[in-house]
């Protein structure tokens, strides 16, 4: 779907409210087809972001896993390596 939306589940420390909000914002931007809504649509856009963020928080709080938490720095290094491999000239 959207490459900028990162997995937020099963990290230590858990996802922050800012990370959840950023993912919700990316989702709403993708669905609406606009990065910045018109003044007329700003209220609806912001409400959608808030609702998606709340649903995301609820989902993350209810998920259960037996896997050990992932390390953010290790996962970021893996993403960088995939990026470099993908765009190597």
DRENZALO-289820 format. One record per residue: x, y, z of N, C-alpha, C, CB in turn. Coordinates in nm, 3 decimals. Glycine has a CB too. Layout:
+---------+---------+---------+---------+---------+---------+---------+---------+---------+---------+---------+---------+
!      nx !      ny !      nz !     cax !     cay !     caz !      cx !      cy !      cz !     cbx !     cby !     cbz !
+---------+---------+---------+---------+---------+---------+---------+---------+---------+---------+---------+---------+
!       X !       Y !       Z !       X !       Y !       Z !       X !       Y !       Z !       X !       Y !       Z !
...
+---------+---------+---------+---------+---------+---------+---------+---------+---------+---------+---------+---------+
***
This chain:
+---------+---------+---------+---------+---------+---------+---------+---------+---------+---------+---------+---------+
!      nx !      ny !      nz !     cax !     cay !     caz !      cx !      cy !      cz !     cbx !     cby !     cbz !
+---------+---------+---------+---------+---------+---------+---------+---------+---------+---------+---------+---------+
!   0.082 !  -0.119 !   0.000 !   0.000 !   0.000 !   0.000 !   0.087 !   0.125 !   0.000 !  -0.094 !   0.000 !   0.120 !
!   0.132 !   0.170 !   0.114 !   0.209 !   0.293 !   0.122 !   0.341 !   0.261 !   0.190 !   0.132 !   0.404 !   0.200 !
!   0.449 !   0.282 !   0.123 !   0.580 !   0.243 !   0.176 !   0.620 !   0.322 !   0.300 !   0.685 !   0.261 !   0.070 !
!   0.561 !   0.439 !   0.320 !   0.598 !   0.520 !   0.436 !   0.533 !   0.474 !   0.565 !   0.561 !   0.663 !   0.411 !
!   0.434 !   0.389 !   0.556 !   0.369 !   0.339 !   0.677 !   0.451 !   0.220 !   0.727 !   0.220 !   0.299 !   0.651 !
!   0.501 !   0.231 !   0.847 !   0.586 !   0.128 !   0.906 !   0.508 !   0.040 !   1.001 !   0.704 !   0.191 !   0.979 !
!   0.557 !  -0.081 !   1.017 !   0.498 !  -0.170 !   1.117 !   0.517 !  -0.107 !   1.254 !   0.563 !  -0.312 !   1.111 !
!   0.412 !  -0.108 !   1.334 !   0.417 !  -0.046 !   1.466 !   0.401 !  -0.148 !   1.578 !   0.309 !   0.059 !   1.478 !
!   0.363 !  -0.268 !   1.545 !   0.337 !  -0.371 !   1.646 !   0.464 !  -0.445 !   1.686 !   0.234 !  -0.471 !   1.596 !
!   0.473 !  -0.478 !   1.813 !   0.577 !  -0.563 !   1.870 !   0.716 !  -0.500 !   1.867 !   0.580 !  -0.693 !   1.797 !
!   0.724 !  -0.377 !   1.911 !   0.853 !  -0.311 !   1.926 !   0.875 !  -0.276 !   2.073 !   0.861 !  -0.184 !   1.839 !
!   1.000 !  -0.268 !   2.110 !   1.036 !  -0.227 !   2.244 !   1.127 !  -0.107 !   2.231 !   1.105 !  -0.342 !   2.325 !
!   1.087 !   0.011 !   2.271 !   0.962 !   0.048 !   2.337 !   0.846 !   0.049 !   2.236 !   0.976 !   0.186 !   2.404 !
!   0.722 !   0.042 !   2.288 !   0.605 !   0.040 !   2.200 !   0.593 !   0.167 !   2.116 !   0.479 !   0.023 !   2.283 !
!   0.511 !   0.160 !   2.014 !   0.489 !   0.274 !   1.925 !   0.440 !   0.395 !   2.004 !   0.388 !   0.238 !   1.815 !
!   0.491 !   0.511 !   1.968 !   0.451 !   0.634 !   2.034 !   0.324 !   0.689 !   1.968 !   0.565 !   0.739 !   2.029 !
!   0.261 !   0.782 !   2.036 !   0.142 !   0.847 !   1.978 !   0.179 !   0.921 !   1.850 !   0.079 !   0.945 !   2.079 !
!   0.300 !   0.978 !   1.844 !   0.343 !   1.048 !   1.723 !   0.357 !   0.952 !   1.606 !   0.476 !   1.119 !   1.747 !
!   0.412 !   0.833 !   1.630 !   0.425 !   0.734 !   1.523 !   0.288 !   0.688 !   1.474 !   0.507 !   0.613 !   1.572 !
!   0.196 !   0.669 !   1.566 !   0.061 !   0.628 !   1.530 !  -0.007 !   0.739 !   1.450 !  -0.021 !   0.593 !   1.656 !
!   0.007 !   0.862 !   1.495 !  -0.053 !   0.976 !   1.424 !   0.007 !   0.988 !   1.283 !  -0.030 !   1.108 !   1.502 !
!   0.138 !   0.973 !   1.271 !   0.202 !   0.983 !   1.139 !   0.153 !   0.875 !   1.044 !   0.354 !   0.974 !   1.154 !
!   0.136 !   0.754 !   1.095 !   0.084 !   0.645 !   1.011 !  -0.060 !   0.674 !   0.970 !   0.092 !   0.509 !   1.086 !
!  -0.140 !   0.725 !   1.062 !  -0.280 !   0.759 !   1.031 !  -0.285 !   0.870 !   0.926 !  -0.355 !   0.803 !   1.160 !
!  -0.199 !   0.969 !   0.940 !  -0.193 !   1.079 !   0.844 !  -0.157 !   1.028 !   0.706 !  -0.092 !   1.186 !   0.890 !
!  -0.058 !   0.940 !   0.696 !  -0.020 !   0.883 !   0.567 !  -0.135 !   0.806 !   0.505 !   0.102 !   0.791 !   0.583 !
!  -0.206 !   0.729 !   0.588 !  -0.319 !   0.650 !   0.539 !  -0.428 !   0.742 !   0.484 !  -0.376 !   0.561 !   0.651 !
!  -0.463 !   0.844 !   0.559 !  -0.570 !   0.936 !   0.516 !  -0.526 !   1.012 !   0.391 !  -0.607 !   1.035 !   0.629 !
!  -0.400 !   1.051 !   0.383 !  -0.351 !   1.117 !   0.262 !  -0.365 !   1.026 !   0.142 !  -0.204 !   1.159 !   0.280 !
!  -0.329 !   0.900 !   0.159 !  -0.336 !   0.804 !   0.048 !  -0.480 !   0.783 !   0.004 !  -0.273 !   0.669 !   0.090 !
!  -0.569 !   0.761 !   0.101 !  -0.709 !   0.734 !   0.069 !  -0.776 !   0.855 !   0.006 !  -0.784 !   0.693 !   0.195 !
!  -0.746 !   0.974 !   0.059 !  -0.813 !   1.095 !   0.009 !  -0.751 !   1.147 !  -0.120 !  -0.807 !   1.204 !   0.114 !
!  -0.626 !   1.107 !  -0.145 !  -0.560 !   1.154 !  -0.266 !  -0.505 !   1.294 !  -0.256 !  -0.653 !   1.148 !  -0.380 !
!  -0.493 !   1.345 !  -0.132 !  -0.436 !   1.479 !  -0.118 !  -0.345 !   1.487 !   0.004 !  -0.548 !   1.584 !  -0.107 !
!  -0.235 !   1.559 !  -0.013 !  -0.141 !   1.579 !   0.098 !  -0.189 !   1.686 !   0.194 !  -0.003 !   1.616 !   0.045 !
!  -0.254 !   1.787 !   0.137 !  -0.305 !   1.897 !   0.219 !  -0.446 !   1.926 !   0.171 !  -0.212 !   2.025 !   0.209 !
!  -0.545 !   1.903 !   0.257 !  -0.683 !   1.925 !   0.214 !  -0.715 !   2.073 !   0.197 !  -0.779 !   1.862 !   0.315 !
!  -0.818 !   2.100 !   0.119 !  -0.865 !   2.237 !   0.104 !  -0.922 !   2.284 !   0.238 !  -0.972 !   2.248 !  -0.010 !
!  -0.941 !   2.414 !   0.252 !  -0.998 !   2.467 !   0.376 !  -1.134 !   2.406 !   0.404 !  -1.010 !   2.620 !   0.369 !
!  -1.209 !   2.380 !   0.300 !  -1.342 !   2.320 !   0.316 !  -1.334 !   2.180 !   0.374 !  -1.414 !   2.316 !   0.182 !
!  -1.230 !   2.106 !   0.337 !  -1.218 !   1.966 !   0.379 !  -1.126 !   1.944 !   0.498 !  -1.170 !   1.884 !   0.265 !
!  -1.067 !   2.048 !   0.552 !  -0.970 !   2.033 !   0.660 !  -1.030 !   1.965 !   0.782 !  -0.915 !   2.169 !   0.700 !
!  -1.150 !   2.005 !   0.820 !  -1.212 !   1.946 !   0.939 !  -1.237 !   1.796 !   0.920 !  -1.344 !   2.018 !   0.971 !
!  -1.290 !   1.758 !   0.805 !  -1.317 !   1.617 !   0.778 !  -1.186 !   1.538 !   0.771 !  -1.395 !   1.601 !   0.646 !
!  -1.084 !   1.596 !   0.711 !  -0.953 !   1.533 !   0.699 !  -0.893 !   1.508 !   0.838 !  -0.857 !   1.620 !   0.614 !
!  -0.894 !   1.612 !   0.922 !  -0.837 !   1.599 !   1.056 !  -0.916 !   1.501 !   1.142 !  -0.832 !   1.735 !   1.125 !
!  -1.047 !   1.500 !   1.128 !  -1.129 !   1.404 !   1.201 !  -1.095 !   1.261 !   1.159 !  -1.279 !   1.432 !   1.177 !
!  -1.076 !   1.241 !   1.029 !  -1.040 !   1.108 !   0.979 !  -0.905 !   1.064 !   1.035 !  -1.037 !   1.108 !   0.825 !
!  -0.809 !   1.155 !   1.039 !  -0.677 !   1.122 !   1.095 !  -0.691 !   1.081 !   1.241 !  -0.579 !   1.242 !   1.082 !
!  -0.768 !   1.157 !   1.318 !  -0.788 !   1.125 !   1.460 !  -0.856 !   0.990 !   1.479 !  -0.872 !   1.234 !   1.527 !
!  -0.956 !   0.961 !   1.396 !  -1.028 !   0.834 !   1.408 !  -0.941 !   0.716 !   1.368 !  -1.154 !   0.837 !   1.323 !
!  -0.863 !   0.731 !   1.264 !  -0.772 !   0.623 !   1.222 !  -0.665 !   0.602 !   1.329 !  -0.706 !   0.656 !   1.086 !
!  -0.614 !   0.709 !   1.387 !  -0.514 !   0.696 !   1.494 !  -0.573 !   0.625 !   1.615 !  -0.461 !   0.835 !   1.535 !
!  -0.696 !   0.658 !   1.651 !  -0.762 !   0.592 !   1.765 !  -0.782 !   0.443 !   1.736 !  -0.897 !   0.659 !   1.797 !
!  -0.825 !   0.411 !   1.615 !  -0.845 !   0.271 !   1.578 !  -0.711 !   0.196 !   1.578 !  -0.912 !   0.260 !   1.439 !
!  -0.607 !   0.263 !   1.533 !  -0.475 !   0.201 !   1.532 !  -0.426 !   0.174 !   1.674 !  -0.374 !   0.290 !   1.458 !
!  -0.444 !   0.271 !   1.762 !  -0.404 !   0.252 !   1.903 !  -0.481 !   0.136 !   1.964 !  -0.428 !   0.382 !   1.985 !
!  -0.611 !   0.129 !   1.937 !  -0.695 !   0.021 !   1.990 !  -0.646 !  -0.114 !   1.938 !  -0.843 !   0.042 !   1.952 !
!  -0.614 !  -0.119 !   1.809 !  -0.563 !  -0.243 !   1.750 !  -0.432 !  -0.283 !   1.815 !  -0.544 !  -0.226 !   1.600 !
!  -0.337 !  -0.191 !   1.823 !  -0.206 !  -0.223 !   1.881 !  -0.217 !  -0.269 !   2.025 !  -0.114 !  -0.102 !   1.873 !
!  -0.308 !  -0.207 !   2.100 !  -0.326 !  -0.245 !   2.241 !  -0.388 !  -0.384 !   2.256 !  -0.413 !  -0.143 !   2.311 !
!  -0.462 !  -0.429 !   2.155 !  -0.531 !  -0.558 !   2.168 !  -0.455 !  -0.674 !   2.105 !  -0.667 !  -0.549 !   2.105 !
!  -0.354 !  -0.646 !   2.022 !  -0.278 !  -0.754 !   1.959 !  -0.193 !  -0.829 !   2.061 !  -0.190 !  -0.699 !   1.847 !
!  -0.184 !  -0.960 !   2.042 !  -0.105 !  -1.046 !   2.131 !  -0.007 !  -1.124 !   2.044 !  -0.197 !  -1.143 !   2.215 !
!   0.114 !  -1.140 !   2.092 !   0.214 !  -1.217 !   2.019 !   0.304 !  -1.292 !   2.116 !   0.298 !  -1.124 !   1.928 !
!   0.357 !  -1.401 !   2.069 !   0.453 !  -1.478 !   2.148 !   0.597 !  -1.443 !   2.109 !   0.429 !  -1.629 !   2.130 !
!   0.612 !  -1.371 !   1.998 !   0.745 !  -1.335 !   1.949 !   0.808 !  -1.229 !   2.039 !   0.737 !  -1.284 !   1.804 !
!   0.939 !  -1.233 !   2.053 !   1.005 !  -1.129 !   2.131 !   0.996 !  -0.994 !   2.060 !   1.153 !  -1.166 !   2.158 !
!   0.994 !  -0.885 !   2.135 !   0.985 !  -0.752 !   2.072 !   1.105 !  -0.726 !   1.980 !   0.978 !  -0.643 !   2.180 !
!   1.079 !  -0.654 !   1.874 !   1.184 !  -0.619 !   1.778 !   1.259 !  -0.496 !   1.825 !   1.124 !  -0.596 !   1.637 !
!   1.382 !  -0.486 !   1.780 !   1.467 !  -0.372 !   1.811 !   1.452 !  -0.270 !   1.698 !   1.616 !  -0.415 !   1.829 !
!   1.416 !  -0.147 !   1.733 !   1.393 !  -0.044 !   1.633 !   1.516 !  -0.016 !   1.548 !   1.347 !   0.083 !   1.699 !
!   1.632 !  -0.010 !   1.612 !   1.754 !   0.022 !   1.538 !   1.791 !  -0.088 !   1.439 !   1.870 !   0.045 !   1.634 !
!   1.773 !  -0.214 !   1.479 !   1.802 !  -0.325 !   1.388 !   1.707 !  -0.323 !   1.270 !   1.792 !  -0.458 !   1.462 !
!   1.579 !  -0.297 !   1.295 !   1.481 !  -0.292 !   1.186 !   1.510 !  -0.176 !   1.092 !   1.338 !  -0.280 !   1.244 !
!   1.551 !  -0.063 !   1.146 !   1.587 !   0.053 !   1.063 !   1.707 !   0.020 !   0.976 !   1.616 !   0.178 !   1.150 !
!   1.805 !  -0.051 !   1.031 !   1.923 !  -0.090 !   0.954 !   1.883 !  -0.184 !   0.840 !   2.027 !  -0.158 !   1.045 !
!   1.791 !  -0.275 !   0.866 !   1.742 !  -0.366 !   0.761 !   1.674 !  -0.286 !   0.650 !   1.644 !  -0.471 !   0.820 !
!   1.592 !  -0.187 !   0.688 !   1.524 !  -0.104 !   0.587 !   1.625 !  -0.027 !   0.503 !   1.426 !  -0.005 !   0.655 !
!   1.727 !   0.029 !   0.568 !   1.830 !   0.102 !   0.495 !   1.902 !   0.011 !   0.397 !   1.931 !   0.165 !   0.591 !
!   1.936 !  -0.112 !   0.440 !   2.005 !  -0.207 !   0.353 !   1.918 !  -0.243 !   0.233 !   2.042 !  -0.335 !   0.432 !
!   1.787 !  -0.266 !   0.255 !   1.697 !  -0.296 !   0.144 !   1.689 !  -0.178 !   0.048 !   1.556 !  -0.332 !   0.196 !
!   1.685 !  -0.057 !   0.102 !   1.679 !   0.064 !   0.020 !   1.804 !   0.075 !  -0.066 !   1.661 !   0.189 !   0.108 !
!   1.919 !   0.058 !  -0.003 !   2.045 !   0.071 !  -0.077 !   2.058 !  -0.036 !  -0.186 !   2.163 !   0.060 !   0.020 !
!   2.014 !  -0.156 !  -0.154 !   2.017 !  -0.264 !  -0.255 !   1.924 !  -0.233 !  -0.370 !   1.980 !  -0.399 !  -0.192 !
!   1.808 !  -0.181 !  -0.337 !   1.708 !  -0.152 !  -0.438 !   1.750 !  -0.041 !  -0.533 !   1.578 !  -0.116 !  -0.372 !
!   1.815 !   0.063 !  -0.478 !   1.851 !   0.178 !  -0.557 !   2.000 !   0.188 !  -0.589 !   1.808 !   0.301 !  -0.487 !
!   2.072 !   0.079 !  -0.575 !   2.216 !   0.079 !  -0.607 !   2.233 !   0.108 !  -0.756 !   2.284 !  -0.057 !  -0.568 !
!   2.327 !   0.196 !  -0.783 !   2.347 !   0.235 !  -0.923 !   2.451 !   0.149 !  -0.990 !   2.389 !   0.382 !  -0.932 !
+---------+---------+---------+---------+---------+---------+---------+---------+---------+---------+---------+---------+
***
